[in-house]
Amino acid sequence: MDDKAYVIRYGKHGTWHLSAPMTRKVADKQAKLLELNGFEVEVLRRDQVRVPANQR
């Protein structure tokens, strides 16, 4: 299994961004920091994320 199998989907006001791949431990820490700064946050496995072909 790939160590860096998680990404964070985060955003404000309906605009969403994806983080770089990271480990679960790092993803949980980063998600907590983003939430403290007022972002909506989801921690997802990389294989759960669909990225349009023109944005890969």
C-alpha positions as CSV (number, residue, x, y, z in Angstrom):
1,M,0.0,0.0,0.0
2,D,1.2,3.5,-0.9
3,D,2.1,5.5,2.3
4,K,0.8,8.7,0.9
5,A,-2.7,7.5,0.1
6,Y,-4.7,10.4,1.5
7,V,-5.6,13.9,0.3
8,I,-7.5,16.7,1.9
9,R,-10.4,18.4,0.1
10,Y,-10.8,21.8,1.6
11,G,-12.6,25.1,0.8
12,K,-14.5,28.1,1.7
13,H,-17.6,29.6,0.1
14,G,-18.1,26.7,-2.3
15,T,-14.6,26.7,-3.8
16,W,-12.8,23.5,-3.2
17,H,-9.1,22.5,-3.4
18,L,-7.2,19.3,-3.1
19,S,-4.0,18.9,-1.2
20,A,-0.9,17.0,-2.2
21,P,-0.9,13.3,-1.3
22,M,0.1,12.6,2.3
23,T,0.0,10.0,5.1
24,R,-3.1,9.6,7.3
25,K,-1.3,11.0,10.3
26,V,-0.2,14.1,8.5
27,A,-3.6,14.5,6.8
28,D,-5.4,14.4,10.2
29,K,-3.0,17.1,11.6
30,Q,-3.4,19.3,8.5
31,A,-7.2,18.9,8.5
32,K,-7.4,20.1,12.1
33,L,-5.4,23.2,11.3
34,L,-7.5,24.0,8.3
35,E,-10.7,23.6,10.3
36,L,-9.3,26.0,12.9
37,N,-8.8,28.5,10.1
38,G,-12.5,28.3,9.0
39,F,-12.2,25.8,6.1
40,E,-14.6,23.0,5.4
41,V,-12.5,19.9,5.3
42,E,-12.7,16.2,4.2
43,V,-9.9,13.7,4.5
44,L,-10.2,11.2,1.6
45,R,-8.3,8.3,0.2
46,R,-6.7,9.2,-3.0
47,D,-8.6,6.6,-4.9
48,Q,-11.9,8.2,-3.8
49,V,-11.2,11.5,-5.5
50,R,-12.3,12.1,-9.1
51,V,-10.3,14.8,-10.8
52,P,-11.4,16.1,-14.3
53,A,-8.9,15.1,-17.0
54,N,-8.0,18.7,-17.8
55,Q,-6.9,19.3,-14.1
56,R,-4.7,16.3,-13.6
